[in-house]
Amino acid sequence: MTGINFKWVALGLSLILPGLGQAACNRVRRGIGVFILAVVLSSVGHFGLSTPLLEVIITGAAAWDAYHVAQGDEIPIKDPFAERL
């Protein structure tokens, strides 16, 4: 992308839909994992435990992770599907 810093685009995409920024950075499995985690944590609201603050924290954490993935210094998360050496 010319003239646009992609880390901010990734952050914005994850603010729209958690995991979308990671997927845009070619980290599709990580993006799917973030999305599933966000859905599971958000569905806690069906039990009356979810709050708007929890939703902001979940979305913010996904956006923060997407920013760092786009920057190249992603937080190491163990991939359960990776082959063991």
C-alpha positions as CSV (number, residue, x, y, z in Angstrom):
1,M,0.0,0.0,0.0
2,T,1.4,3.3,-1.0
3,G,1.1,6.2,1.4
4,I,-0.8,4.2,4.0
5,N,0.8,2.6,7.0
6,F,-0.6,-0.9,6.9
7,K,-0.4,-1.4,10.7
8,W,-3.1,1.2,11.1
9,V,-5.3,-0.5,8.5
10,A,-4.9,-3.8,10.3
11,L,-5.8,-2.1,13.6
12,G,-8.9,-0.6,12.0
13,L,-10.0,-3.8,10.4
14,S,-9.8,-5.6,13.8
15,L,-11.9,-2.8,15.4
16,I,-14.6,-3.5,12.8
17,L,-14.4,-7.3,13.2
18,P,-12.0,-9.0,15.6
19,G,-9.6,-11.2,13.7
20,L,-10.0,-9.4,10.3
21,G,-6.7,-7.4,10.8
22,Q,-4.8,-10.6,11.5
23,A,-6.3,-12.3,8.4
24,A,-5.4,-9.2,6.3
25,C,-1.8,-9.7,7.4
26,N,-1.8,-13.3,6.0
27,R,-2.2,-14.8,9.4
28,V,-5.6,-16.4,8.7
29,R,-5.5,-19.1,11.4
30,R,-4.5,-16.5,14.0
31,G,-7.4,-14.3,12.7
32,I,-9.9,-17.2,12.9
33,G,-8.7,-17.9,16.4
34,V,-9.0,-14.3,17.6
35,F,-12.5,-14.2,16.0
36,I,-13.6,-17.4,17.7
37,L,-12.2,-16.2,21.1
38,A,-14.0,-12.9,20.7
39,V,-17.3,-14.7,19.9
40,V,-16.9,-17.1,22.8
41,L,-16.1,-14.3,25.3
42,S,-18.9,-12.1,24.0
43,S,-21.4,-14.9,24.2
44,V,-20.9,-14.9,28.0
45,G,-23.5,-12.2,27.8
46,H,-26.2,-14.9,27.4
47,F,-25.5,-15.7,31.0
48,G,-25.7,-12.1,32.2
49,L,-22.0,-11.7,32.8
50,S,-21.1,-9.6,29.8
51,T,-20.7,-5.9,30.0
52,P,-19.9,-3.1,27.5
53,L,-16.5,-2.8,29.1
54,L,-15.8,-6.5,28.4
55,E,-16.7,-5.9,24.7
56,V,-14.3,-2.9,24.5
57,I,-11.5,-4.9,26.1
58,I,-12.0,-7.8,23.7
59,T,-12.1,-5.6,20.6
60,G,-9.2,-3.5,21.8
61,A,-7.0,-6.6,22.5
62,A,-7.8,-7.9,19.0
63,A,-6.9,-4.6,17.4
64,W,-3.7,-4.3,19.5
65,D,-2.6,-7.7,18.4
66,A,-3.4,-6.9,14.7
67,Y,-1.3,-3.8,14.9
68,H,1.7,-5.8,16.2
69,V,1.2,-8.6,13.7
70,A,1.3,-6.0,10.9
71,Q,4.3,-4.4,12.4
72,G,6.1,-7.8,12.4
73,D,6.7,-8.1,16.1
74,E,3.7,-10.3,16.9
75,I,3.2,-11.8,20.3
76,P,4.2,-15.5,20.2
77,I,1.1,-17.6,20.5
78,K,1.6,-21.3,20.5
79,D,0.0,-22.8,17.4
80,P,-1.7,-26.1,18.4
81,F,-1.7,-27.2,14.8
82,A,2.0,-26.7,14.2
83,E,4.1,-29.8,13.6
84,R,6.4,-30.7,16.4
85,L,10.1,-31.1,15.5
